[in-house]
Amino acid sequence: MPYETYRNMIKTKSSKPTESELEILSILWNRKNASVRTVHEELSKTKDAGYTTTLKLMQIMFEKKLVTRDDSNKTHIYAPAVTREKTQNQFLNRIIDGLFAGSATELVMQALGNNNTSDAELDKIRQLIDDLKLKK
């Protein structure tokens, strides 16, 4: 496949991160920025990940505009280009639409019904509901 065709395919890929890209984004969100080596070392704590695989994923993420890259030094430094909140909202909306027929209520009922929700968490949820009622 010609290189230009490959580049165009990358550009047209969805900007929604894959599961592996989410793992990398999570590291970058926590650290603010990091080199490929740092990300790779962090990933290696929980999974068997090859350095070149991490490098390639981060290059693809740069093409997808999920991360920025400072290449002014020998070691490239990557930073998240998308916020954790925006990414959470993208995935949450997709889950609500796809699995819960667009009903956030169904999602909440499922989440609370299947987990041992602590009293502190329930208090936070009540506060959030009260705040939402005041905004209306």
C-alpha positions in Angstrom: 0.0 0.0 0.0 1.4 3.4 -0.9 2.4 5.6 2.1 0.0 8.4 1.1 -2.9 6.0 1.0 -1.9 4.8 4.5 -1.7 8.3 5.8 -5.1 9.2 4.4 -6.6 6.1 6.1 -5.2 7.2 9.4 -6.6 10.7 9.0 -10.1 9.3 8.3 -10.0 6.9 11.3 -12.3 7.8 14.1 -10.9 10.1 16.7 -12.4 7.9 19.4 -9.6 6.1 21.2 -9.3 2.3 21.2 -8.9 0.4 24.5 -5.1 0.4 24.1 -5.1 4.1 23.3 -7.3 4.8 26.4 -4.6 3.1 28.5 -2.0 5.5 27.1 -4.3 8.5 27.5 -4.9 7.6 31.1 -1.2 7.6 31.8 -0.8 11.0 30.0 -3.8 12.5 31.8 -2.2 11.5 35.1 1.3 12.7 34.2 0.3 15.7 32.0 3.1 14.6 29.4 5.6 11.9 29.0 8.0 10.3 26.6 7.3 7.0 24.9 9.8 5.3 27.2 7.9 6.6 30.3 4.5 5.5 28.9 5.9 2.1 28.0 7.4 1.6 31.5 4.1 2.5 33.0 2.2 0.1 30.7 4.6 -2.7 31.4 3.6 -2.7 35.1 0.2 -4.1 34.2 0.6 -5.8 30.8 3.1 -7.3 28.4 3.7 -4.5 26.0 6.5 -4.1 23.5 8.2 -0.8 23.2 7.8 -0.6 19.4 4.0 -1.3 19.9 3.7 1.5 22.3 5.7 3.8 20.0 3.5 2.9 17.0 0.3 3.4 19.0 1.4 6.8 20.1 2.3 7.8 16.6 -1.1 6.7 15.4 -2.7 8.7 18.3 -0.7 11.7 17.1 -2.1 11.3 13.6 -5.6 10.9 15.1 -5.0 14.1 17.1 -5.6 12.4 20.4 -2.1 13.5 21.6 0.3 16.3 20.8 4.0 15.8 20.3 6.9 18.1 21.2 9.7 17.0 18.9 12.0 20.0 19.6 14.4 17.7 21.5 15.8 14.3 20.7 13.2 12.7 23.0 9.7 13.4 21.8 7.3 14.3 24.6 3.6 13.5 24.2 0.7 15.2 25.9 -3.0 14.5 25.8 -4.9 16.6 23.2 -8.3 15.5 24.4 -9.6 15.9 28.0 -10.6 13.0 30.2 -14.0 14.5 30.6 -14.6 14.8 26.8 -13.5 11.3 26.3 -15.7 10.0 29.2 -18.7 11.8 27.7 -18.1 10.4 24.2 -18.0 6.8 25.6 -20.8 7.4 28.0 -23.1 8.8 25.3 -22.3 5.8 23.1 -23.1 3.4 25.9 -26.3 5.2 26.8 -27.5 5.2 23.2 -26.3 1.7 22.3 -27.1 -0.3 25.4 -29.7 1.7 27.3 -31.9 3.0 24.4 -30.9 6.5 25.1 -32.0 6.4 28.8 -29.6 7.7 31.3 -32.0 6.6 34.0 -31.7 3.0 32.9 -27.9 3.3 33.0 -28.0 4.7 36.6 -30.5 2.1 37.7 -28.3 -0.7 36.3 -25.1 0.8 37.8 -26.6 1.3 41.3 -28.5 -2.0 41.3 -25.4 -4.2 40.5 -22.8 -2.6 42.8 -22.3 -2.2 46.4 -22.6 1.6 46.5 -21.3 3.2 49.7 -23.2 5.7 51.8 -20.7 8.3 50.8 -21.2 7.6 47.1 -25.0 7.7 47.6 -24.6 11.1 49.4 -22.6 12.4 46.4 -25.3 11.2 44.0 -28.1 12.8 46.1 -26.1 16.1 46.1 -25.6 15.9 42.3 -29.4 15.3 41.8 -30.2 18.3 44.1 -27.8 20.5 42.2 -29.3 19.4 38.9 -32.8 20.2 40.2 -31.7 23.7 41.1 -30.3 24.4 37.7 -33.7 23.7 36.0 
